[in-house]
Amino acid sequence: MLLSVITVAFRNYEGVVKTWASLAHLTREPGMEFEWIVVDGGSADGTAEFLEKLNGDCGLRYVSEKDSGIYDAMNKGIAMAKGKFAIFLNSGDVFHEDIAQSVRQLRDKNDSAMYIGDALLDFGDGHKIRRSAKPGWYIYHSLPASHQAIFFPVSGLQRYPYDLAYRVSSDYALAARMYKAGYDFKRIKGLVSEFSMGGVSTSNNLELCRDAKNVQRQILKVPGFLAELSHLLRLRTTGKAKALYNKV
């Protein structure tokens, strides 16, 4: 199987439905082999009932049980994944309508790298900004692409799962560990996903910046003065993003 789409949800029935609807952009592609894994945190809002009624549509497999937070749930999804690559599209996130063009590019790729594309950041009221993937070296400052636009090799995810010690930047820590272990970032063309600002990694600004600096020092071994410079830049840029999100 080429792709595992992993969706984490908790008390977000409408978001799960929205994400499921966007999978149609993949199902319309002839010969597209993928599975949809949903890890729900035991919601009592109809999510489990909706998933049960889908009866395995889109290769669906799911669990609905308590977990220790979003990154613990993501690790459960990783353990279930059977694809060559995996992408995390959480409840409410959607695939861009051109997603099939991006996934097609993975068919002849080996699983020794992380493949990154572009994403649309939705600030609400029709205001969207394209976040283009950056060169791999950008990992020393931040993720070179939106988390929802990174195709991870499942073999790498299973070796370097999410570290729950990083409460809001475990996605950055995971990518940094894989990068240091030899998994390069490689660019693919096209828009992969769309997602709303204001999630775990965009709403906790101060903690996000503190976590990221720890990743730089502890995993990436960035010198202290450069990590501090990156920290100040991150405070400025994430603060602007948060202000824009709150404004619209």
N, C-alpha and C positions, 0 to 999 in steps of 0.2 A: 504494500500500500504506500502511495506517495506521501499523503498528508494527513496529519491528525490536527483537527481544529479543537482546541481546548477552551471551554467556556466555564468560568467560575461565576456563581450566582448566590445571592442571599437576599431574600425578600424583594425580588425584582422580577416578578412575573412578566410584566410588560416588556422589560428589557430582554428577557430570554426569548420572547416571541419575536421581538424586533431582530435579534441576532439570527434566529432560525430563518426568518424570512429572507435575510440577505444571503443565505447559503444557496438560494436559487441561482445566483450568479455562477456558482460552481457546478450545480447539477445540470445546467444547460449545456455544459461543455462535454462533447462526446468523449468517452473513455476516461473521464476524470475519476480517479480512485481516491476517495478520502473518507474519513470517519469524523463524527462529531461526538466529542466527549464533554458531558456536562457534569460539573461537580457542584451540587447545590448544598448549602449549609443547613439543610433541614428546615427549609422555609415552609410555613403553613399558609401560603398565599395562593395555592393552586399550581405552583410550578411543577411539582412532582406529578400531579394528575395530568397536566398538559403534556409532559414528556412521555408519560405512559401511553397516552392516546396516539402519540406519533408512531408507535409500534415499530421502532427501529428505522424510521425515515432518516435519510442522509447518513446511514451507518451509525445511528445514535446508540450510545451506551451512556448510562448515567448512574450516579449515586446521589442520594439525598440524606445527609446525615450531618451531625455537628462536626465542626472542625475548629482549628486553632487560629483561624484567620485566612486572609486571601492567599498568602504564600503557601501555607499548609495545604489549602485546597488545590493550588496549582501543582504541588508535588504529588497529590493524589492523581491528578490528571496525567502527569508524566508517567506514573507507574502503570496507568491503564493504556497508554499510547502504543499503537502498533505500526504507526507510519514511519517513513524514513525521515521526514521532517515534521515539525510541529509549530503551530502558531497559536498565540493566546489571544482570543477574541472574547472578552468578557461580556457579561450580560449588558446589553444596550449598545455595545460596539457593533459595527456592521462592516461587511466587506464592501469595497468599492465595486461598482458595476463592471469594472475592467479587471477584476481579480483573476479571472481565468488566464489572462495574458501573462500575469506575473507567475502563476503556478506552473504554467507550461514551461517556463524557463528553468524550472527545477528538475525536469525530467532527465536531463543529461548531466546533472551535477552530482558530485560525490558528497558524502556526509562528513567532510573534514572542515567545513566552514559554516559560518552564519551568513545567510543571504538577506540583504536589507533592501527595502524599497521605500516609497514615499507614502505619506498618510495625510489625510485632511483633518485638521483640528477644528472642531465645531464649537464656536463660542456662543451659539444661540442666535435666534432671530435671523437666520440665513447667513450669518457672518462666519465664513470658513477661511482658514489659512492652510496652505500646503506646506507641510514640513518635509523638505527633501532630504534624502539620506546623505550623510556626510562621509568623508574618508574614514577608514578604520582607525587611524591614529587619534581621532576625536574621542575615543573611549577614555583617554587620559583626562578628559574634562567631563564628559557625559556620554550617554548612549548616542551612537552615531545615527540612530534612527528611532522612531517611536517604537515602543515595545510591541504594539499591535501591527507593526510592519516588519518584524524580524522573523524569518523562518529558521528555527533552530534545528540542528540535527538531533534526533531523539537519543541517539547513543551518547551524545555529549550532555544532554539534559539529565540523563540517568546517572551519569558520573558526577555531575556538578549541579545538584538540585538547588532550589531556593533555600537560602540560609535565613531561618526565622529570627536570627539575632538582629537583622536589618529590618526594622518595622515598616519603612516606607520606601526603601531603596534596594530591596533584595533583587529586583530585576536588574539593576545596575551591577550589583555584586556578582550575580550569576554570569552575566555577559563578560564582566572583567575577568572572572576566574577562567572561563572558557577561552578567552582571548590569550591569557597568559599561558594556558595549556597548549596553545598552538592552533586554536580554531580562529582563523582570520575572518574578517568581515569582507564580503564580496557583494558588489552592487548588482541589483537586477533592475530592469526598467519598469516604470509604471506605478500607478497608485494601487495600494494594497487595501487600505482600510480607512474608515472614518470613525471618529469617536469624540465624545463631548469632553471638554475640559472640566476639571473639578473632581477628578477621581482621587484615589489614595495618594498618588505620586504628584498631584498638582495642587492639592488643597492644603497639605501640611508643609508649608513653605520652609519654616525654620528647621524642622526635624529632617526634612528632605535634604537640605543643604548640609546639615551636620552628618547625616548618614553617608552622603556622597563623599564628603571629605575623609571619612573613615575608610571607605572603599579605596580611595586613592592612596592613602597612606599604608593601609594594611595589605591590600591585594595587589594594586598596581605599582606600589613602591615609589610613588611620586615624591620628589623632595618637598620638604615642609613648606618652603616659601612659595613654590609653585602650586601646591595644594591650597594654600591660603589665598593666593591670587584667584584660583579657580573658584574657591568658596565665595569670595566677594563678587565675582562675576555672576555666579549662579544665583546669589541672593538678589542681584539686580534684575537679571532676566526673568527668573521665576516670579519675582514680585510684579514685574510688568504684565506677565501673562495672567497672573491671578487678578490684578486690577482690571484688566480688559474683560476677563470672564465675569467679574462681579458687576461690571458696568452695563453689559448688554442684557 
